[in-house]
Amino acid sequence: MADQYQPPDSAPNSSRRHFLAQTAMSTGPLAVAMLLGHPNQVMADSDPIKPNLGNNSFDLIPKAPDHSASATAMISLFMQGGPSHVDLLDPKPLLNKLHLQKFPGKIKYDNAAQASSRILGSPWKFKQFGESGTDVSELLPCFANIVDDALVIRSMHTGVNNHGQSIHALNSGRTQQGRPSLGSWLTYGLGGQTNELPAYVAMTDPGGLPVEGVLNWSNGWLPSLFQGTVLRPAEPRILNLDRPANYSPTLQAGFLEAVNRLNQKHLSSRPREQELHARIANFKLAQRMQTSATEALDLSRETKATHRMYGLDDETTREFGQRCLIARRLVERGVRFVQLFTKNQFWDHHGSLMNSLPKSCKKIDRPSAALVKDLKQRGMLDNTVVHWGGEMGRLPVIQNDTGLSNVGRDHNTYGFTMWVAGGGFRQGGTLGATDEFGHHAVEDKVNHFDYHATLLSLFGMDPAKLVFKRNGRAQSLLDGQPGRVIPGLLA
């Protein structure tokens, strides 16, 4: 950037960029629009949309919430693919009673070619745990131990039976691509809590990116300052973090100071270039992270007992356990939002459910429960939200009806389960219910926009006030949807 710098008085005035910059605010485009009958032309009897001539400035400095907040940080454990709620956290005895009989109602399949109308009972046993007496499958024994610290929501609903759209609904408020993610909205509204680490971190799985890839942590049309910073799933988790071997600390500091002076001089003549603001801020953060991130990612500083609690002593749980432990260390050091993803379609069990679902649970159960337990014993759970869940659940009927070892379940976004803990959410028990087959949410339905409205409220933000003006329109996470704060979710 700096080596392309030209002083303002010697900058060429004939470049394409200069021409566009000069004409963008002139009467030329307006005149052309009127001559061509442009549909957006300004009419004499209407108020013209005035351009924003101010110098909007965006940063990650901590900002006061609209009202008292119980949550200050969040860790989202996103189980991409759709865990089977009727096999894990929403038992349906009728499925077992009517096992292999024809389903009596209508089913909307995602994969009609492999569809079956035969009911599939759950082969796994449920028991009640904790003082709340919450039913938990034998596949989640560690979660059963912390069930009184979590609230199981059994009535989630997005209503779009496709992975991509349902992911966007839960992660960015709408089913469409290109919108800012939840982490971007939180950091836009509240800023960061430290200038030593990114405010928003996304942690990917070594098996690959989730469906929709980098859109999961995109800033959309918010300034790029609010995009999620990715931590790689294996070492080195951040590339080029260490100082170059041929640079002494003094030499590097001098070099970076010179670059910063040039960048600031370049910026002074371009004060409205928000991407330039963001890039310079990221350069400065990268410099600070050479020390802070190295320390935050160093799990050797944790005790052996902590390693065991997160499952770092077990090959099956080690990788996800490491990410959960890093997430706790990041939040402990001021990171606002951390999201962990399982790999592409890890929970999308259209077939081989009997074999695949236990494997998926084994990977995440111990580390997820350890995260809640660890936050609680450190006094951090009260103000840290922990979320666990995917973009959908599964249907009550068989998919791929070609033998017991091959059967699976198709998508279901009309009623599914996730759990939340900490940050002001109610502890223990359940909220909502699906019908007797686990197909549709029928009691205390929680749409994605209700969940978002409640979550923002816990962070002290009014969803109607958390807006970003774009193209003359104030846009928000809810974007006009009738999201409501649900009292039953709150402590």
C-alpha positions in Angstrom: 0.0 0.0 0.0 2.6 2.5 1.1 4.9 2.0 -1.9 2.0 3.2 -4.2 1.6 6.4 -2.2 1.6 9.7 -4.2 1.3 13.1 -2.5 -2.0 14.8 -3.2 -0.4 17.7 -5.2 1.2 15.3 -7.6 -1.6 12.7 -7.9 -2.6 12.4 -11.6 -6.0 13.9 -12.4 -6.7 11.9 -15.5 -7.0 8.4 -14.0 -10.3 6.4 -14.3 -10.6 6.4 -10.5 -10.2 10.1 -10.3 -12.7 10.7 -13.0 -15.3 8.4 -11.3 -14.6 10.1 -7.9 -15.2 13.6 -9.4 -18.3 12.7 -11.4 -20.0 10.6 -8.7 -21.1 13.7 -6.8 -21.7 15.9 -9.8 -24.9 16.6 -11.6 -23.8 14.5 -14.6 -25.3 11.1 -13.5 -28.5 12.9 -12.4 -28.9 14.5 -15.8 -28.2 11.3 -17.6 -30.8 9.4 -15.5 -33.4 12.1 -16.3 -32.7 12.0 -20.0 -32.9 8.2 -20.1 -36.0 8.0 -17.9 -34.1 6.0 -15.2 -36.6 4.3 -12.8 -34.8 5.9 -9.9 -34.9 9.4 -11.3 -35.7 12.2 -8.9 -39.1 13.6 -9.4 -40.0 17.3 -8.8 -42.7 16.4 -6.3 -40.6 14.0 -4.2 -37.9 14.6 -1.7 -34.5 13.7 -3.1 -32.3 11.2 -1.3 -29.5 13.2 0.1 -26.0 11.7 -0.1 -24.2 11.1 3.1 -21.5 13.7 3.0 -20.3 13.0 6.6 -17.1 11.1 7.4 -18.4 7.9 9.0 -15.8 6.3 11.2 -15.9 2.7 12.3 -13.8 1.1 15.0 -13.7 -1.7 17.6 -13.6 0.6 20.6 -15.9 -0.8 23.3 -19.4 0.8 23.1 -22.0 1.2 25.8 -25.1 -1.0 25.2 -28.6 0.5 25.0 -29.6 -1.0 28.3 -28.3 -3.2 31.1 -26.7 -6.3 29.6 -26.1 -9.8 31.1 -24.0 -11.1 28.2 -20.7 -9.6 27.1 -19.3 -12.4 25.0 -20.5 -15.5 23.1 -19.1 -18.9 21.9 -21.2 -20.6 19.3 -20.6 -24.3 18.6 -22.2 -24.8 15.2 -23.0 -28.4 14.3 -23.3 -28.0 10.6 -25.5 -30.5 8.8 -28.4 -30.9 11.3 -28.2 -33.1 14.4 -31.1 -35.5 14.8 -33.1 -34.0 17.7 -35.4 -37.0 18.0 -32.4 -39.1 18.7 -30.6 -36.7 21.0 -32.7 -34.2 23.0 -36.3 -34.5 22.0 -37.5 -38.1 22.7 -40.7 -39.3 21.0 -42.0 -42.6 22.4 -44.7 -42.7 19.7 -41.9 -43.2 17.1 -40.8 -46.4 18.8 -44.3 -47.5 19.3 -45.1 -47.1 15.6 -41.6 -48.1 14.3 -41.7 -49.1 10.6 -45.4 -48.3 10.3 -46.6 -45.7 7.7 -46.5 -42.1 8.9 -50.1 -40.9 9.2 -49.6 -37.3 8.1 -47.9 -35.3 5.4 -44.1 -35.1 5.1 -42.1 -32.5 3.2 -39.0 -34.3 2.0 -35.8 -32.6 0.8 -34.6 -35.7 -1.1 -37.8 -37.3 -2.6 -35.8 -39.9 -4.5 -34.8 -41.7 -1.3 -37.9 -40.8 0.7 -39.9 -43.3 2.7 -43.1 -42.9 4.7 -42.1 -45.5 7.2 -41.5 -44.3 10.8 -38.1 -44.7 12.3 -38.0 -45.1 16.1 -34.9 -44.1 17.9 -32.6 -47.0 18.8 -31.0 -45.0 21.6 -32.3 -44.8 25.2 -33.2 -41.6 27.0 -33.0 -40.8 30.7 -33.9 -37.8 32.8 -30.9 -35.9 34.3 -30.3 -33.1 36.8 -32.8 -31.4 39.0 -34.6 -30.2 35.9 -35.2 -33.8 34.9 -34.4 -33.1 31.3 -34.4 -36.0 28.9 -31.0 -36.7 27.3 -30.0 -39.5 24.9 -27.3 -42.0 25.9 -25.3 -40.5 23.1 -24.6 -37.4 25.1 -23.5 -38.6 28.5 -21.3 -35.5 29.2 -23.9 -33.0 28.3 -26.2 -34.9 30.7 -23.8 -33.9 33.5 -24.2 -30.2 32.9 -27.8 -30.2 31.7 -28.9 -28.0 34.6 -26.6 -25.2 33.4 -28.2 -25.2 29.9 -31.6 -24.6 28.4 -32.8 -27.0 25.8 -34.9 -25.3 23.1 -37.1 -27.9 21.4 -39.1 -25.6 19.2 -36.6 -24.0 16.8 -37.9 -23.2 13.3 -36.6 -21.7 10.1 -38.9 -23.4 7.7 -36.5 -23.6 4.7 -35.6 -27.2 4.2 -32.1 -26.6 2.7 -28.7 -26.3 4.4 -27.6 -23.0 2.9 -30.7 -21.0 3.5 -31.3 -22.3 7.0 -27.6 -21.6 7.9 -28.1 -18.0 6.7 -31.3 -17.7 8.6 -29.6 -18.7 11.9 -26.3 -17.0 11.2 -27.2 -13.8 9.4 -31.0 -13.3 10.0 -32.2 -14.0 6.4 -32.2 -16.9 4.1 -30.3 -14.9 1.4 -26.6 -14.8 0.9 -24.4 -11.7 1.4 -25.7 -10.4 4.7 -23.6 -9.7 7.8 -23.1 -12.6 10.2 -24.2 -12.6 13.8 -20.6 -12.0 15.0 -20.3 -9.0 12.7 -23.5 -7.4 14.1 -22.3 -8.0 17.7 -18.9 -6.4 17.1 -20.5 -3.6 15.0 -22.9 -2.8 17.8 -20.6 -3.2 20.8 -17.0 -3.1 19.5 -14.4 -5.3 21.0 -13.2 -5.8 24.5 -9.5 -5.8 23.7 -7.1 -4.3 21.2 -4.7 -7.2 21.4 -6.8 -9.8 19.7 -9.6 -9.8 17.0 -13.1 -9.0 18.3 -14.6 -11.8 16.2 -13.0 -15.2 15.5 -14.1 -18.2 13.4 -12.5 -21.6 14.0 -12.8 -24.1 11.2 -12.7 -27.9 11.2 -9.6 -29.8 9.7 -12.1 -31.8 7.7 -13.1 -28.8 5.6 -15.3 -25.7 5.6 -19.0 -25.9 6.4 -21.6 -25.4 3.8 -21.5 -21.8 2.5 -17.8 -21.6 3.4 -16.5 -18.1 4.2 -20.0 -16.6 4.1 -20.5 -18.0 7.6 -18.3 -15.3 9.1 -18.7 -12.6 6.4 -19.2 -9.0 7.3 -21.6 -8.7 4.3 -22.1 -5.0 3.6 -20.8 -3.9 7.0 -17.3 -2.4 6.9 -14.6 -5.2 6.6 -13.4 -4.3 10.1 -16.3 -6.5 11.4 -15.5 -9.6 9.4 -14.5 -12.8 11.4 -10.8 -13.6 11.7 -10.2 -17.2 10.8 -8.0 -19.5 13.0 -6.7 -22.4 11.0 -7.7 -25.9 12.3 -4.0 -27.0 12.7 -0.7 -25.4 13.6 0.2 -22.8 12.7 -3.3 -21.5 13.4 -2.3 -18.0 12.2 0.1 -17.8 9.2 3.1 -15.5 9.4 2.5 -14.7 13.0 6.1 -14.8 14.1 8.5 -12.0 13.4 10.8 -12.7 10.4 14.0 -14.3 11.5 16.2 -11.7 9.9 14.4 -8.8 11.7 15.4 -7.9 15.2 12.6 -6.5 17.4 14.1 -3.0 17.0 14.4 -3.2 13.2 10.8 -4.5 12.8 9.4 -1.8 15.1 11.2 0.9 13.1 10.0 -0.6 9.8 6.4 -0.8 10.9 6.4 2.8 12.3 7.7 4.0 8.9 4.9 2.1 7.1 2.3 3.5 9.5 3.4 7.1 8.8 3.1 6.5 5.1 -0.3 4.9 5.5 -1.6 7.7 7.6 -0.4 10.3 5.1 -2.1 8.3 2.3 -5.3 8.2 4.4 -5.3 11.9 5.2 -6.2 12.7 1.7 -8.8 9.9 1.5 -10.8 10.2 4.8 -13.9 8.5 3.4 -12.1 5.3 2.3 -13.4 3.0 5.1 -11.7 -0.1 3.7 -8.4 1.8 4.0 -9.2 2.6 7.6 -10.0 -1.0 8.2 -6.8 -2.3 6.5 -4.5 0.1 8.5 -6.3 -1.0 11.7 -5.7 -4.7 10.8 -2.0 -4.0 10.2 -1.7 -2.6 13.7 -3.7 -5.5 15.2 -1.4 -8.0 13.4 1.6 -6.4 15.0 0.1 -6.6 18.5 -1.0 -10.2 17.9 2.6 -11.4 17.4 2.7 -11.4 21.2 -0.9 -11.6 22.3 -2.1 -14.3 19.9 0.9 -16.5 20.5 0.2 -16.5 24.2 -3.6 -17.0 23.8 -3.1 -20.0 21.5 -0.5 -21.7 23.7 -2.4 -24.6 25.4 0.7 -25.8 27.2 -0.1 -23.1 29.7 -3.2 -25.0 30.8 -3.0 -27.7 33.5 -3.1 -31.4 32.7 -6.4 -31.6 34.5 -7.9 -29.1 32.1 -6.5 -31.0 29.2 -8.2 -34.1 30.4 -11.5 -32.3 31.0 -11.6 -31.1 27.4 -10.7 -34.5 26.1 -7.2 -33.7 24.8 -6.1 -37.1 26.1 -8.4 -38.9 23.6 -7.8 -39.0 19.9 -11.5 -38.8 19.2 -12.1 -35.6 21.1 -8.7 -34.0 21.0 -9.1 -31.8 18.0 -12.5 -30.3 18.9 -11.4 -30.1 22.6 -8.4 -28.0 21.6 -10.7 -25.6 19.8 -13.1 -25.4 22.7 -10.3 -24.7 25.0 -8.8 -22.0 22.7 -12.3 -20.4 22.5 -12.4 -20.1 26.3 -8.9 -18.6 26.4 -9.9 -16.1 23.7 -13.0 -15.0 25.5 -11.1 -14.8 28.7 -8.8 -12.4 27.0 -11.5 -10.1 25.6 -12.6 -11.6 22.3 -16.3 -10.8 21.8 -17.5 -13.6 19.6 -16.0 -17.0 18.8 -17.7 -19.5 16.5 -16.5 -23.1 16.1 -17.7 -25.1 13.0 -17.8 -28.8 12.4 -16.9 -29.9 8.9 -19.1 -29.9 5.9 -22.2 -32.0 6.4 -20.8 -33.6 9.5 -24.3 -34.1 11.0 -26.1 -34.6 7.6 -27.1 -38.2 8.2 -29.2 -39.1 5.2 -27.8 -42.7 5.6 -25.9 -44.8 8.0 -27.4 -43.1 10.9 -26.8 -46.0 13.3 -23.0 -45.7 12.8 -22.5 -42.0 11.9 -24.6 -40.3 14.7 -22.7 -41.9 17.6 -19.4 -40.9 16.0 -20.4 -37.3 15.6 -21.6 -37.2 19.2 -18.4 -38.8 20.5 -16.3 -36.0 18.9 -18.1 -33.1 20.4 -19.9 -34.2 23.6 -17.0 -34.1 26.1 -15.4 -30.9 24.9 -18.8 -29.0 24.7 -19.7 -30.0 28.2 -16.2 -29.1 29.4 -16.5 -25.6 28.0 -19.6 -24.9 30.0 -18.1 -26.5 33.1 -14.9 -24.6 32.7 -16.6 -21.2 32.1 -18.7 -21.8 35.2 -15.9 -22.7 37.5 -14.0 -19.5 36.4 -17.0 -17.3 37.0 -17.3 -16.5 33.3 -20.6 -18.3 32.4 -22.8 -15.6 33.9 -21.7 -13.2 31.1 -20.7 -15.6 28.3 -23.4 -17.2 26.1 -22.6 -20.7 24.9 -24.7 -22.0 21.9 -24.8 -25.5 20.6 -26.8 -26.6 17.6 -27.1 -26.8 13.8 -29.2 -25.4 11.1 -31.9 -28.1 11.2 -33.1 -31.3 12.7 -34.2 -34.6 11.1 -37.5 -36.2 10.0 -39.3 -38.9 11.9 -39.3 -41.3 8.9 -36.8 -43.4 7.2 -34.6 -42.2 4.3 -32.7 -44.7 2.3 -34.8 -47.7 3.3 -32.4 -50.3 2.0 -31.5 -52.1 5.2 -31.0 -51.2 8.9 -27.3 -50.3 8.5 -28.2 -47.9 5.6 -31.2 -46.0 7.0 -31.0 -42.3 7.7 -33.2 -39.2 8.3 -33.9 -36.3 5.9 -33.9 -32.6 6.7 -36.4 -31.0 9.1 -36.4 -27.2 9.7 -40.0 -27.1 10.9 -39.1 -28.1 14.5 -35.7 -28.9 15.8 -33.5 -28.5 18.9 -30.5 -26.6 20.1 -29.3 -25.6 23.6 -27.9 -22.4 25.1 -26.2 -21.7 28.4 -25.0 -18.7 30.3 -25.2 -15.0 29.5 -28.6 -14.5 31.0 -30.4 -17.5 29.4 -32.5 -19.5 31.8 -30.7 -22.5 33.3 -32.1 -26.0 33.3 -35.1 -27.5 31.7 -36.6 -27.1 28.3 -38.6 -24.5 26.3 -41.1 -25.4 23.6 -42.2 -28.7 22.1 -42.6 -30.4 18.8 -45.6 -32.6 17.9 -45.8 -36.2 19.0 -43.7 -37.2 16.0 -41.0 -34.5 16.3 -41.9 -33.0 13.0 -43.4 -29.5 13.7 -42.8 -27.0 16.5 -46.3 -26.7 18.2 -45.6 -25.0 21.5 -43.6 -21.8 22.1 -42.2 -21.8 18.6 -38.8 -20.0 18.4 -38.1 -18.6 14.9 -34.5 -17.5 14.1 -35.5 -13.9 14.3 -37.0 -14.5 17.8 -33.7 -16.1 18.9 -31.8 -13.1 17.5 -34.0 -10.5 19.2 -33.6 -12.3 22.5 -29.9 -12.7 22.1 -29.3 -9.0 21.2 -31.4 -8.1 24.2 -29.1 -10.1 26.5 -26.2 -8.1 25.1 -28.1 -4.9 26.0 -29.0 -4.0 22.5 -32.4 -2.9 21.0 -32.8 -4.8 17.7 -34.6 -1.8 16.2 -31.7 0.5 17.0 -28.9 -1.8 15.8 -29.0 -0.6 12.2 -26.6 0.2 9.4 -27.6 2.8 6.8 -27.0 1.4 3.3 -28.3 2.8 0.0 -30.6 5.1 1.8 -32.1 2.4 3.9 -31.5 1.4 7.5 -30.8 -2.3 7.6 -30.6 -4.6 10.7 -30.1 -8.2 11.7 -33.9 -8.7 11.9 -34.5 -6.6 8.8 -38.2 -6.0 9.4 -39.0 -9.5 10.6 -41.3 -9.7 13.7 -38.6 -10.8 16.1 -39.6 -10.8 19.7 -37.8 -11.2 23.0 -39.1 -14.5 24.4 -39.4 -14.3 28.2 -39.2 -18.1 28.6 -35.7 -18.0 27.4 -34.5 -15.6 30.0 -33.2 -16.3 33.5 
